[in-house]
Amino acid sequence: MREELSANEDIIFTQQIDKVVQGRGSTVNKPRQLVSAGGVIFWHLLALVALNLWLLRLLGYISLSW
């Protein structure tokens, strides 16, 4: 019969620290991707225009043949 031992938190903590140090080269947190405020505003405005066009088409103010 096989018996499993509970995880030792000290060993797990040490292994995680070793992974960070060996894998990244530093322990400093860095953002994954920087997004400009202008890009976010552009995508929000684009979504707003798309919703407005959809609503106008739904209400019958815009008729498209496709």
Number of C-alpha atoms within 10 A of each C-alpha: 3 4 5 6 6 6 8 8 9 8 10 11 11 10 12 11 13 11 12 13 13 11 10 9 9 9 11 9 6 6 6 6 6 6 8 8 8 9 10 11 11 11 11 12 12 12 12 12 12 12 12 12 14 13 13 13 13 11 10 10 10 11 10 7 3 3
